[in-house]
């Protein structure tokens, strides 16, 4: 890869990382797992049915 290609890819790392996190979140829920996330400074458990529970 040339320097221009590397720089282009490096500049998009935050977008790529966010897409990966979003995909992992939905994949976990679709697989029947619960997901923990931060909301307003609190830790919240999200269930596949969309219900939320403070932890």
C-alpha positions in Angstrom: 0.0 0.0 0.0 1.2 3.5 -0.7 1.2 6.3 1.9 -1.9 7.9 0.5 -3.9 4.7 0.9 -2.7 4.1 4.4 -3.6 7.7 5.4 -7.0 7.4 3.8 -7.7 4.2 5.8 -6.3 5.6 9.0 -8.6 8.7 8.7 -11.6 6.3 8.6 -10.7 4.2 11.7 -13.3 5.8 13.9 -16.1 5.2 11.4 -15.0 1.6 10.9 -14.8 1.0 14.6 -18.2 2.4 15.3 -19.7 0.2 12.5 -18.1 -2.8 14.1 -19.4 -2.0 17.6 -22.9 -1.5 16.2 -22.8 -4.7 14.3 -21.6 -6.6 17.3 -24.4 -5.1 19.5 -27.1 -6.2 17.1 -25.5 -9.6 16.4 -25.4 -10.3 20.2 -29.1 -9.4 20.6 -30.1 -11.3 17.5 -28.3 -14.4 19.0 -30.4 -14.2 22.2 -27.7 -12.6 24.4 -28.1 -9.6 26.7 -25.9 -6.5 26.1 -24.6 -4.1 28.7 -24.4 -0.4 27.7 -23.9 2.9 29.5 -26.8 5.3 29.5 -26.6 8.6 31.3 -23.7 7.4 33.5 -25.6 4.2 34.5 -24.9 0.7 33.3 -28.0 -0.8 31.6 -28.6 -4.4 30.6 -30.5 -4.6 27.3 -32.4 -7.9 26.5 -33.2 -9.2 23.0 -36.8 -8.2 23.5 -35.7 -4.6 24.0 -36.4 -4.4 27.7 -33.8 -2.6 29.8 -32.7 -3.2 33.4 -30.4 -0.9 35.5 -27.4 -2.8 36.9 
